[in-house]
Amino acid sequence: MITHVLYDNARLLDPASGLDIHGQLLTEDGRIIALGEKVDLRGADVDIIDCGGHCLAPGLIDMRVFVGIPGADYRDTIFNTGEAAAYGGVTTVCVQPVTQPIIDDMARVEYLMSRARDAAVNFIPLPAATKQLAGEEMTEIGLMSRAGIKAFTDGNVSIANASLMTRILKYMKYFDALLIQHLAEPSLAGSGCMNSGELATRLGLPGIPTEAETIMLERDLRLLKKIGTRYHAAQITCQDSIEVLKAAKASGMKATAGVSVAHLALNEFAIEDYRTFAKVSPPLRCEDDRVAVVEALKDGTIDVIVSSHDPEDPESKRVPFEQAEAGVIGLETMLPVTLEMYHNGQMDLLKILEKMTVNPARILGLGSGVLKEGAPADLCLFDLNSPHRIDPDKLPSITKNTPFDGKPVQGRVLRTVVGGKTVFEHKG
């Protein structure tokens, strides 16, 4: 039985080590055992895959993915999410607890993992930090931490109660757990549905000011300063928040942050025609904030790029803008849309990949996200320059609520490998 696979004629890209060479990579039983310009096959029977000179990088890790199971399989299923991830070169997805019922105890974590056992990619559950996402009572963080859970979040709900947040941060410190916080001060965000400003006024829509994000971040970091727990801002979207985070990092605080592909590639004018397929949470910001976010990604203030994949059924989107649910799909389009920064000369290729591989792996304490001997053979082979337009009808997601419908992009995933097994191969 052949257990060795040689990926030949590849451009090997490893953001963790800075590796960027033309060479080979050898795997055995789901692990990388050698890589370089020319590897020793050690006399083994080898299955050879010709990479055609294309880029071979660690599989992408997405820290913010919403799934429909349990409770909303008409929008999304575990199987379908795995297919969508594999299509986009994503080998690990971190599942938000916003399901029905809420994933807020070990039994529900185990239920999700049992459903995900046969999925195409790795699923990591991120249970709720507060029971029922209500922000009133802490979940069994200690019990779940001892069972191997490394991070907790209330998904798309902010933990607004400062006293409860303090208790959560103190308790999590004992287990070296990570808190992932959605930033939206509830009394400021209110019933807003888009970025506050001139465009919101012109469209007659209630706005959400950037202060709703920044004030929540400032509060959390002030609490964090004395406690020292690991903290991750799920999505940063504006200049003021960037300045606050930059100062916190400079002082040595254990704070990291992510940004969604939508906030990197789009600004508030994407919803100018009341386009609900571009309604997200936090809302798309002004162009100055979008540019600031890209710069923060370049200088390392923002650590991670996420898809914020959140399928919504047509009935939730084809309604007046205020009534529409916030959320877009993104697993399939994360890599090609992000590569726009490379093709525009804004950012180095390894730096871009770093934000979707080794950085999330380090934050979550995973052994993946790297190309090195002994690491899991979770791989993404992609054509850096393949031009095409994003066609929702060709995406595996059940729902098609993408803000990038028809967008021209360069870059296409050719093969996705999880644990040494090919789970997606482009047939075009």
C-alpha positions as a Markdown table, in Angstrom:
| # | Residue | x | y | z |
|---|---|---|---|---|
| 1 | Met | 0.0 | 0.0 | 0.0 |
| 2 | Ile | 1.4 | 3.4 | -1.0 |
| 3 | Thr | 1.5 | 5.7 | 2.0 |
| 4 | His | 4.0 | 8.3 | 0.6 |
| 5 | Val | 2.9 | 11.2 | -1.6 |
| 6 | Leu | 5.4 | 13.4 | -3.4 |
| 7 | Tyr | 4.3 | 16.9 | -4.4 |
| 8 | Asp | 6.7 | 17.6 | -7.2 |
| 9 | Asn | 7.5 | 20.8 | -9.2 |
| 10 | Ala | 5.9 | 23.1 | -6.6 |
| 11 | Arg | 6.6 | 26.6 | -5.4 |
| 12 | Leu | 6.9 | 25.9 | -1.7 |
| 13 | Leu | 5.6 | 28.8 | 0.4 |
| 14 | Asp | 6.0 | 28.7 | 4.2 |
| 15 | Pro | 5.2 | 32.0 | 5.9 |
| 16 | Ala | 6.5 | 30.7 | 9.3 |
| 17 | Ser | 10.0 | 30.2 | 8.0 |
| 18 | Gly | 10.0 | 32.6 | 5.1 |
| 19 | Leu | 10.5 | 29.7 | 2.7 |
| 20 | Asp | 9.9 | 30.5 | -1.0 |
| 21 | Ile | 11.6 | 28.0 | -3.3 |
| 22 | His | 10.9 | 25.7 | -6.2 |
| 23 | Gly | 11.1 | 22.2 | -5.0 |
| 24 | Gln | 9.4 | 19.1 | -3.6 |
| 25 | Leu | 7.4 | 18.0 | -0.5 |
| 26 | Leu | 7.0 | 14.5 | 0.7 |
| 27 | Thr | 4.2 | 13.2 | 3.0 |
| 28 | Glu | 3.7 | 9.9 | 4.8 |
| 29 | Asp | 0.5 | 8.8 | 6.7 |
| 30 | Gly | -0.8 | 12.4 | 6.8 |
| 31 | Arg | 2.4 | 14.1 | 7.9 |
| 32 | Ile | 5.1 | 16.1 | 6.1 |
| 33 | Ile | 8.3 | 14.1 | 6.3 |
| 34 | Ala | 10.6 | 16.1 | 4.0 |
| 35 | Leu | 10.7 | 19.2 | 1.8 |
| 36 | Gly | 13.3 | 21.1 | -0.2 |
| 37 | Glu | 14.7 | 21.6 | -3.7 |
| 38 | Lys | 15.1 | 17.8 | -3.9 |
| 39 | Val | 14.0 | 15.3 | -1.3 |
| 40 | Asp | 15.2 | 11.8 | -0.5 |
| 41 | Leu | 12.5 | 9.4 | -1.4 |
| 42 | Arg | 14.1 | 6.8 | 1.0 |
| 43 | Gly | 13.3 | 3.9 | -1.4 |
| 44 | Ala | 9.6 | 4.2 | -0.6 |
| 45 | Asp | 6.7 | 3.5 | -3.1 |
| 46 | Val | 5.6 | 7.0 | -3.9 |
| 47 | Asp | 2.5 | 8.5 | -5.5 |
| 48 | Ile | 3.7 | 11.6 | -7.4 |
| 49 | Ile | 1.6 | 14.7 | -7.9 |
| 50 | Asp | 2.9 | 17.2 | -10.4 |
| 51 | Cys | 2.1 | 20.7 | -9.0 |
| 52 | Gly | 2.8 | 22.3 | -12.4 |
| 53 | Gly | 5.1 | 25.0 | -10.8 |
| 54 | His | 2.1 | 26.4 | -8.8 |
| 55 | Cys | 2.1 | 27.5 | -5.2 |
| 56 | Leu | 2.0 | 24.9 | -2.4 |
| 57 | Ala | 1.3 | 26.4 | 1.0 |
| 58 | Pro | -0.1 | 25.3 | 4.3 |
| 59 | Gly | -3.8 | 24.8 | 4.3 |
| 60 | Leu | -5.7 | 27.9 | 5.3 |
| 61 | Ile | -7.1 | 28.3 | 8.8 |
| 62 | Asp | -10.4 | 30.3 | 9.1 |
| 63 | Met | -11.1 | 31.5 | 12.7 |
| 64 | Arg | -14.6 | 32.8 | 12.0 |
| 65 | Val | -17.1 | 30.4 | 10.4 |
| 66 | Phe | -20.9 | 30.1 | 11.1 |
| 67 | Val | -22.6 | 26.8 | 10.3 |
| 68 | Gly | -26.3 | 25.9 | 10.1 |
| 69 | Ile | -26.0 | 22.7 | 12.1 |
| 70 | Pro | -27.7 | 22.2 | 14.5 |
| 71 | Gly | -31.0 | 24.0 | 13.8 |
| 72 | Ala | -30.7 | 25.5 | 10.3 |
| 73 | Asp | -29.5 | 22.8 | 7.9 |
| 74 | Tyr | -31.6 | 24.5 | 5.1 |
| 75 | Arg | -28.9 | 27.2 | 5.1 |
| 76 | Asp | -25.9 | 25.0 | 5.6 |
| 77 | Thr | -24.7 | 21.6 | 6.8 |
| 78 | Ile | -21.4 | 20.2 | 8.1 |
| 79 | Phe | -20.9 | 18.3 | 4.9 |
| 80 | Asn | -21.6 | 21.4 | 2.8 |
| 81 | Thr | -19.4 | 23.7 | 4.9 |
| 82 | Gly | -16.5 | 21.2 | 4.5 |
| 83 | Glu | -17.0 | 21.2 | 0.8 |
| 84 | Ala | -17.0 | 25.0 | 0.7 |
| 85 | Ala | -13.9 | 25.1 | 2.8 |
| 86 | Ala | -12.0 | 22.6 | 0.7 |
| 87 | Tyr | -13.0 | 24.5 | -2.5 |
| 88 | Gly | -11.4 | 27.6 | -1.0 |
| 89 | Gly | -8.2 | 25.9 | 0.2 |
| 90 | Val | -9.3 | 26.1 | 3.9 |
| 91 | Thr | -8.3 | 23.0 | 5.8 |
| 92 | Thr | -9.4 | 24.1 | 9.3 |
| 93 | Val | -12.6 | 26.0 | 10.2 |
| 94 | Cys | -13.4 | 27.4 | 13.6 |
| 95 | Val | -17.1 | 27.1 | 14.2 |
| 96 | Gln | -19.0 | 29.9 | 16.0 |
| 97 | Pro | -21.5 | 28.9 | 18.7 |
| 98 | Val | -24.4 | 30.7 | 17.1 |
| 99 | Thr | -26.6 | 27.7 | 16.3 |
| 100 | Gln | -29.9 | 26.3 | 17.6 |
| 101 | Pro | -29.4 | 25.2 | 20.2 |
| 102 | Ile | -26.4 | 27.4 | 21.2 |
| 103 | Ile | -23.1 | 25.5 | 21.6 |
| 104 | Asp | -22.5 | 26.4 | 25.2 |
| 105 | Asp | -21.7 | 23.1 | 27.0 |
| 106 | Met | -19.6 | 20.0 | 26.4 |
| 107 | Ala | -22.5 | 17.9 | 25.3 |
| 108 | Arg | -23.2 | 20.2 | 22.4 |
| 109 | Val | -19.5 | 20.5 | 21.5 |
| 110 | Glu | -19.4 | 16.7 | 21.3 |
| 111 | Tyr | -22.5 | 16.6 | 19.2 |
| 112 | Leu | -21.0 | 19.0 | 16.7 |
| 113 | Met | -17.7 | 17.1 | 16.6 |
| 114 | Ser | -19.5 | 13.8 | 16.0 |
| 115 | Arg | -21.3 | 15.3 | 13.1 |
| 116 | Ala | -18.0 | 16.7 | 11.8 |
| 117 | Arg | -16.1 | 13.5 | 12.1 |
| 118 | Asp | -16.5 | 12.6 | 8.4 |
| 119 | Ala | -16.3 | 16.2 | 7.0 |
| 120 | Ala | -13.7 | 17.1 | 4.4 |
| 121 | Val | -11.8 | 19.5 | 6.6 |
| 122 | Asn | -10.9 | 19.9 | 10.3 |
| 123 | Phe | -13.6 | 21.5 | 12.5 |
| 124 | Ile | -12.7 | 23.3 | 15.7 |
| 125 | Pro | -15.7 | 24.2 | 17.9 |
| 126 | Leu | -15.6 | 27.6 | 19.6 |
| 127 | Pro | -18.1 | 27.3 | 22.4 |
| 128 | Ala | -20.0 | 30.3 | 23.9 |
| 129 | Ala | -18.4 | 32.2 | 26.8 |
| 130 | Thr | -21.8 | 33.0 | 28.3 |
| 131 | Lys | -24.8 | 30.7 | 28.6 |
| 132 | Gln | -27.2 | 31.1 | 25.6 |
| 133 | Leu | -25.1 | 34.1 | 24.4 |
| 134 | Ala | -27.2 | 36.1 | 26.9 |
| 135 | Gly | -24.2 | 37.8 | 28.5 |
| 136 | Glu | -25.5 | 37.1 | 32.0 |
| 137 | Glu | -23.8 | 33.9 | 33.2 |
| 138 | Met | -20.5 | 32.3 | 32.4 |
| 139 | Thr | -20.4 | 28.9 | 30.7 |
| 140 | Glu | -18.5 | 25.9 | 32.1 |
| 141 | Ile | -15.2 | 27.2 | 30.8 |
| 142 | Gly | -13.1 | 25.2 | 33.1 |
| 143 | Leu | -14.8 | 21.9 | 32.3 |
| 144 | Met | -14.6 | 22.5 | 28.5 |
| 145 | Ser | -10.9 | 23.7 | 28.8 |
| 146 | Arg | -9.9 | 20.5 | 30.5 |
| 147 | Ala | -11.6 | 18.6 | 27.7 |
| 148 | Gly | -9.3 | 20.3 | 25.2 |
| 149 | Ile | -11.2 | 23.5 | 24.2 |
| 150 | Lys | -8.8 | 26.3 | 23.7 |
| 151 | Ala | -10.9 | 29.3 | 22.8 |
| 152 | Phe | -14.4 | 30.7 | 23.6 |
| 153 | Thr | -16.6 | 33.4 | 22.0 |
| 154 | Asp | -20.1 | 34.7 | 21.9 |
| 155 | Gly | -19.9 | 34.8 | 18.1 |
| 156 | Asn | -21.7 | 37.8 | 16.7 |
| 157 | Val | -22.8 | 39.0 | 20.2 |
| 158 | Ser | -20.6 | 41.3 | 22.4 |
| 159 | Ile | -20.1 | 40.5 | 26.1 |
| 160 | Ala | -21.3 | 43.9 | 27.2 |
| 161 | Asn | -21.5 | 43.4 | 31.0 |
| 162 | Ala | -18.1 | 44.7 | 32.3 |
| 163 | Ser | -18.3 | 42.8 | 35.6 |
| 164 | Leu | -19.0 | 39.5 | 33.9 |
| 165 | Met | -16.3 | 40.2 | 31.3 |
| 166 | Thr | -13.8 | 40.7 | 34.2 |
| 167 | Arg | -14.8 | 37.4 | 35.8 |
| 168 | Ile | -14.5 | 35.6 | 32.5 |
| 169 | Leu | -11.1 | 37.0 | 31.8 |
| 170 | Lys | -9.8 | 36.1 | 35.3 |
| 171 | Tyr | -11.2 | 32.6 | 35.0 |
| 172 | Met | -9.8 | 32.0 | 31.5 |
| 173 | Lys | -6.4 | 33.0 | 32.6 |
| 174 | Tyr | -6.1 | 29.8 | 34.8 |
| 175 | Phe | -6.6 | 27.7 | 31.8 |
| 176 | Asp | -4.6 | 29.8 | 29.3 |
| 177 | Ala | -7.8 | 30.0 | 27.2 |
| 178 | Leu | -8.4 | 32.5 | 24.5 |
| 179 | Leu | -11.4 | 34.9 | 24.5 |
| 180 | Ile | -12.6 | 36.0 | 21.1 |
| 181 | Gln | -14.8 | 39.1 | 21.3 |
| 182 | His | -17.2 | 40.6 | 18.7 |
| 183 | Leu | -16.9 | 44.4 | 19.1 |
| 184 | Ala | -20.2 | 46.3 | 19.2 |
| 185 | Glu | -21.2 | 48.3 | 22.2 |
| 186 | Pro | -25.0 | 47.5 | 22.2 |
| 187 | Ser | -26.4 | 50.8 | 23.2 |
| 188 | Leu | -24.4 | 52.6 | 20.5 |
| 189 | Ala | -25.0 | 49.9 | 17.8 |
| 190 | Gly | -28.7 | 49.8 | 18.6 |
| 191 | Ser | -30.8 | 48.9 | 15.7 |
| 192 | Gly | -28.3 | 50.2 | 13.2 |
| 193 | Cys | -27.8 | 48.3 | 10.0 |
| 194 | Met | -24.9 | 50.1 | 8.2 |
| 195 | Asn | -22.0 | 52.4 | 8.8 |
| 196 | Ser | -23.0 | 55.7 | 10.4 |
| 197 | Gly | -22.3 | 58.7 | 8.2 |
| 198 | Glu | -23.4 | 60.7 | 5.1 |
| 199 | Leu | -24.3 | 57.6 | 3.1 |
| 200 | Ala | -26.5 | 56.3 | 5.8 |
| 201 | Thr | -28.3 | 59.6 | 6.0 |
| 202 | Arg | -28.8 | 59.7 | 2.3 |
| 203 | Leu | -30.2 | 56.2 | 2.2 |
| 204 | Gly | -32.4 | 56.8 | 5.2 |
| 205 | Leu | -30.9 | 53.9 | 7.1 |
| 206 | Pro | -29.9 | 53.8 | 10.8 |
| 207 | Gly | -26.2 | 53.8 | 11.2 |
| 208 | Ile | -23.7 | 52.1 | 13.5 |
| 209 | Pro | -20.9 | 54.5 | 14.5 |
| 210 | Thr | -17.3 | 53.3 | 14.6 |
| 211 | Glu | -17.3 | 54.3 | 18.3 |
| 212 | Ala | -19.4 | 51.2 | 19.0 |
| 213 | Glu | -16.5 | 49.1 | 18.1 |
| 214 | Thr | -13.7 | 51.3 | 19.5 |
| 215 | Ile | -15.3 | 51.9 | 22.9 |
| 216 | Met | -15.9 | 48.2 | 23.4 |
| 217 | Leu | -12.3 | 47.4 | 22.5 |
| 218 | Glu | -10.9 | 50.1 | 24.8 |
| 219 | Arg | -13.0 | 48.8 | 27.7 |
| 220 | Asp | -11.8 | 45.2 | 27.1 |
| 221 | Leu | -8.2 | 46.2 | 26.8 |
| 222 | Arg | -8.4 | 48.3 | 30.0 |
| 223 | Leu | -9.7 | 45.2 | 31.8 |
| 224 | Leu | -7.2 | 43.0 | 30.1 |
| 225 | Lys | -4.3 | 45.2 | 31.2 |
| 226 | Lys | -4.5 | 44.1 | 34.8 |
| 227 | Ile | -5.5 | 40.5 | 34.2 |
| 228 | Gly | -3.3 | 39.3 | 31.3 |
| 229 | Thr | -5.6 | 36.8 | 29.7 |
| 230 | Arg | -5.2 | 36.1 | 25.9 |
| 231 | Tyr | -7.7 | 38.2 | 24.0 |
| 232 | His | -8.6 | 38.3 | 20.3 |
| 233 | Ala | -10.8 | 41.0 | 18.6 |
| 234 | Ala | -12.8 | 39.0 | 16.1 |
| 235 | Gln | -12.9 | 41.8 | 13.5 |
| 236 | Ile | -11.3 | 45.3 | 13.5 |
| 237 | Thr | -12.8 | 47.7 | 10.9 |
| 238 | Cys | -11.8 | 51.3 | 11.6 |
| 239 | Gln | -8.8 | 53.6 | 12.2 |
| 240 | Asp | -9.6 | 54.4 | 15.8 |
| 241 | Ser | -9.7 | 50.8 | 16.8 |
| 242 | Ile | -6.4 | 50.2 | 15.0 |
| 243 | Glu | -4.7 | 53.0 | 17.1 |
| 244 | Val | -6.1 | 51.5 | 20.3 |
| 245 | Leu | -4.9 | 48.0 | 19.4 |
| 246 | Lys | -1.5 | 49.2 | 18.3 |
| 247 | Ala | -0.9 | 51.0 | 21.6 |
| 248 | Ala | -2.0 | 47.8 | 23.5 |
| 249 | Lys | 0.4 | 45.7 | 21.6 |
| 250 | Ala | 3.2 | 48.2 | 22.1 |
| 251 | Ser | 2.7 | 47.9 | 25.9 |
| 252 | Gly | 3.1 | 44.1 | 25.7 |
| 253 | Met | -0.6 | 43.0 | 26.1 |
| 254 | Lys | -1.6 | 39.6 | 24.9 |
| 255 | Ala | -4.0 | 41.0 | 22.3 |
| 256 | Thr | -4.5 | 40.0 | 18.7 |
| 257 | Ala | -7.1 | 40.8 | 16.1 |
| 258 | Gly | -8.7 | 39.7 | 12.8 |
| 259 | Val | -10.3 | 41.3 | 9.8 |
| 260 | Ser | -12.8 | 39.9 | 7.3 |
| 261 | Val | -12.1 | 39.7 | 3.6 |
| 262 | Ala | -15.2 | 41.9 | 3.0 |
| 263 | His | -13.8 | 44.7 | 5.1 |
| 264 | Leu | -10.5 | 44.5 | 3.2 |
| 265 | Ala | -12.0 | 44.5 | -0.2 |
| 266 | Leu | -15.2 | 46.6 | 0.1 |
| 267 | Asn | -16.4 | 49.9 | 1.6 |
| 268 | Glu | -19.8 | 51.1 | 2.6 |
| 269 | Phe | -20.7 | 52.0 | -1.0 |
| 270 | Ala | -21.1 | 48.3 | -1.8 |
| 271 | Ile | -24.6 | 48.6 | -0.2 |
| 272 | Glu | -25.5 | 51.9 | -2.0 |
| 273 | Asp | -28.4 | 50.3 | -3.9 |
| 274 | Tyr | -29.7 | 48.6 | -0.7 |
| 275 | Arg | -27.7 | 45.5 | -1.6 |
| 276 | Thr | -28.4 | 43.1 | 1.2 |
| 277 | Phe | -25.8 | 40.7 | 0.0 |
| 278 | Ala | -23.2 | 43.2 | 1.3 |
| 279 | Lys | -24.8 | 43.6 | 4.7 |
| 280 | Val | -22.4 | 42.3 | 7.3 |
| 281 | Ser | -21.6 | 42.8 | 11.0 |
| 282 | Pro | -19.7 | 45.0 | 11.8 |
| 283 | Pro | -20.9 | 47.0 | 8.8 |
| 284 | Leu | -18.7 | 47.9 | 5.9 |
| 285 | Arg | -17.0 | 51.2 | 6.7 |
| 286 | Cys | -15.9 | 54.3 | 4.8 |
| 287 | Glu | -13.0 | 54.1 | 2.3 |
| 288 | Asp | -10.5 | 55.8 | 4.7 |
| 289 | Asp | -11.2 | 53.1 | 7.3 |
| 290 | Arg | -10.8 | 50.3 | 4.7 |
| 291 | Val | -7.4 | 51.7 | 3.7 |
| 292 | Ala | -6.4 | 52.0 | 7.3 |
| 293 | Val | -7.3 | 48.3 | 7.9 |
| 294 | Val | -5.2 | 47.2 | 4.9 |
| 295 | Glu | -2.2 | 49.2 | 6.3 |
| 296 | Ala | -2.7 | 47.7 | 9.8 |
| 297 | Leu | -2.7 | 44.2 | 8.2 |
| 298 | Lys | 0.6 | 45.1 | 6.4 |
| 299 | Asp | 2.3 | 46.4 | 9.6 |
| 300 | Gly | 1.2 | 43.5 | 11.7 |
| 301 | Thr | -1.3 | 45.4 | 14.0 |
| 302 | Ile | -4.0 | 43.0 | 12.6 |
| 303 | Asp | -2.9 | 39.4 | 12.8 |
| 304 | Val | -5.5 | 37.3 | 11.0 |
| 305 | Ile | -7.7 | 37.4 | 7.9 |
| 306 | Val | -11.0 | 35.6 | 8.2 |
| 307 | Ser | -13.9 | 34.8 | 5.8 |
| 308 | Ser | -16.6 | 35.5 | 8.4 |
| 309 | His | -18.5 | 32.9 | 6.4 |
| 310 | Asp | -22.2 | 33.2 | 7.4 |
| 311 | Pro | -24.7 | 31.6 | 5.1 |
| 312 | Glu | -28.2 | 33.2 | 5.0 |
| 313 | Asp | -31.1 | 31.9 | 3.0 |
| 314 | Pro | -32.7 | 34.0 | 0.3 |
| 315 | Glu | -35.8 | 34.7 | 2.5 |
| 316 | Ser | -33.4 | 36.4 | 5.0 |
| 317 | Lys | -31.7 | 38.5 | 2.3 |
| 318 | Arg | -34.4 | 39.4 | -0.3 |
| 319 | Val | -36.2 | 41.8 | 2.0 |
| 320 | Pro | -35.8 | 45.5 | 2.8 |
| 321 | Phe | -32.2 | 46.3 | 3.9 |
| 322 | Glu | -33.1 | 47.1 | 7.6 |
| 323 | Gln | -34.9 | 43.7 | 7.9 |
| 324 | Ala | -32.3 | 41.6 | 6.2 |
| 325 | Glu | -29.9 | 39.4 | 8.2 |
| 326 | Ala | -26.3 | 40.4 | 8.3 |
| 327 | Gly | -23.9 | 37.8 | 6.9 |
| 328 | Val | -22.2 | 36.7 | 3.7 |
| 329 | Ile | -20.5 | 33.5 | 2.5 |
| 330 | Gly | -16.8 | 33.6 | 2.2 |
| 331 | Leu | -15.0 | 30.3 | 2.5 |
| 332 | Glu | -14.7 | 29.8 | -1.2 |
| 333 | Thr | -13.7 | 33.3 | -2.1 |
| 334 | Met | -11.3 | 34.2 | 0.8 |
| 335 | Leu | -8.1 | 33.4 | -1.0 |
| 336 | Pro | -8.7 | 34.8 | -4.5 |
| 337 | Val | -10.1 | 38.1 | -3.1 |
| 338 | Thr | -7.3 | 38.5 | -0.6 |
| 339 | Leu | -4.7 | 37.8 | -3.3 |
| 340 | Glu | -5.9 | 41.1 | -4.9 |
| 341 | Met | -3.6 | 42.8 | -2.4 |
| 342 | Tyr | -0.6 | 40.9 | -3.8 |
| 343 | His | -1.6 | 41.6 | -7.5 |
| 344 | Asn | -2.0 | 45.3 | -6.7 |
| 345 | Gly | 1.5 | 45.4 | -5.1 |
| 346 | Gln | 0.0 | 46.2 | -1.7 |
| 347 | Met | 1.4 | 43.3 | 0.2 |
| 348 | Asp | 4.0 | 40.5 | 0.0 |
| 349 | Leu | 2.6 | 37.0 | -0.8 |
| 350 | Leu | 4.1 | 35.3 | 2.2 |
| 351 | Lys | 2.8 | 38.1 | 4.5 |
| 352 | Ile | -0.7 | 37.5 | 3.1 |
| 353 | Leu | -0.5 | 33.8 | 3.6 |
| 354 | Glu | 0.8 | 34.3 | 7.1 |
| 355 | Lys | -2.5 | 35.9 | 8.1 |
| 356 | Met | -4.4 | 32.8 | 7.1 |
| 357 | Thr | -2.0 | 30.0 | 8.1 |
| 358 | Val | 0.7 | 30.3 | 10.8 |
| 359 | Asn | -0.8 | 33.3 | 12.7 |
| 360 | Pro | -4.2 | 31.7 | 13.4 |
| 361 | Ala | -2.4 | 28.4 | 14.2 |
| 362 | Arg | -0.2 | 30.2 | 16.8 |
| 363 | Ile | -3.2 | 32.0 | 18.3 |
| 364 | Leu | -5.2 | 28.8 | 18.6 |
| 365 | Gly | -2.3 | 26.6 | 19.7 |
| 366 | Leu | -2.4 | 24.4 | 16.7 |
| 367 | Gly | 0.4 | 22.3 | 15.1 |
| 368 | Ser | -0.8 | 23.1 | 11.6 |
| 369 | Gly | -0.3 | 26.2 | 9.4 |
| 370 | Val | 3.3 | 25.4 | 8.5 |
| 371 | Leu | 5.4 | 23.5 | 6.0 |
| 372 | Lys | 7.9 | 21.6 | 8.1 |
| 373 | Glu | 8.8 | 18.0 | 8.9 |
| 374 | Gly | 6.4 | 16.5 | 11.4 |
| 375 | Ala | 3.6 | 19.0 | 10.7 |
| 376 | Pro | 0.2 | 17.8 | 9.5 |
| 377 | Ala | -0.1 | 17.4 | 5.7 |
| 378 | Asp | -2.8 | 20.1 | 5.5 |
| 379 | Leu | -1.9 | 21.7 | 2.2 |
| 380 | Cys | -3.3 | 24.2 | -0.3 |
| 381 | Leu | -2.1 | 24.1 | -4.0 |
| 382 | Phe | -3.2 | 27.2 | -5.9 |
| 383 | Asp | -2.6 | 28.9 | -9.2 |
| 384 | Leu | -1.5 | 32.4 | -8.3 |
| 385 | Asn | -2.4 | 34.1 | -11.6 |
| 386 | Ser | -5.5 | 32.2 | -12.9 |
| 387 | Pro | -8.0 | 34.9 | -13.9 |
| 388 | His | -11.8 | 34.3 | -13.5 |
| 389 | Arg | -14.9 | 35.9 | -12.3 |
| 390 | Ile | -16.6 | 34.8 | -9.1 |
| 391 | Asp | -19.8 | 32.9 | -10.0 |
| 392 | Pro | -22.1 | 32.1 | -7.0 |
| 393 | Asp | -23.8 | 29.3 | -9.0 |
| 394 | Lys | -20.5 | 27.5 | -9.1 |
| 395 | Leu | -19.8 | 27.7 | -5.4 |
| 396 | Pro | -20.5 | 24.7 | -3.1 |
| 397 | Ser | -22.4 | 26.7 | -0.5 |
| 398 | Ile | -26.1 | 26.0 | -0.4 |
| 399 | Thr | -26.9 | 29.7 | -0.1 |
| 400 | Lys | -25.3 | 32.2 | -2.5 |
| 401 | Asn | -25.2 | 35.4 | -0.4 |
| 402 | Thr | -21.8 | 36.6 | -1.6 |
| 403 | Pro | -20.9 | 40.3 | -2.0 |
| 404 | Phe | -18.4 | 39.4 | -4.7 |
| 405 | Asp | -20.8 | 38.2 | -7.4 |
| 406 | Gly | -19.2 | 38.7 | -10.8 |
| 407 | Lys | -16.0 | 40.1 | -9.3 |
| 408 | Pro | -12.9 | 39.5 | -11.5 |
| 409 | Val | -10.1 | 37.9 | -9.5 |
| 410 | Gln | -6.7 | 36.3 | -10.0 |
| 411 | Gly | -5.9 | 33.1 | -8.1 |
| 412 | Arg | -7.6 | 29.7 | -8.0 |
| 413 | Val | -7.3 | 26.7 | -5.6 |
| 414 | Leu | -6.3 | 23.7 | -7.6 |
| 415 | Arg | -6.0 | 21.1 | -4.8 |
| 416 | Thr | -6.8 | 20.9 | -1.0 |
| 417 | Val | -5.2 | 18.2 | 1.1 |
| 418 | Val | -6.2 | 17.4 | 4.7 |
| 419 | Gly | -4.2 | 14.9 | 6.7 |
| 420 | Gly | -2.5 | 13.8 | 3.5 |
| 421 | Lys | -5.8 | 13.1 | 1.7 |
| 422 | Thr | -6.9 | 15.1 | -1.3 |
| 423 | Val | -10.4 | 16.5 | -0.4 |
| 424 | Phe | -10.7 | 18.9 | -3.4 |
| 425 | Glu | -9.3 | 19.0 | -6.9 |
| 426 | His | -10.1 | 21.6 | -9.5 |
| 427 | Lys | -11.4 | 19.9 | -12.6 |
| 428 | Gly | -11.6 | 23.0 | -14.9 |
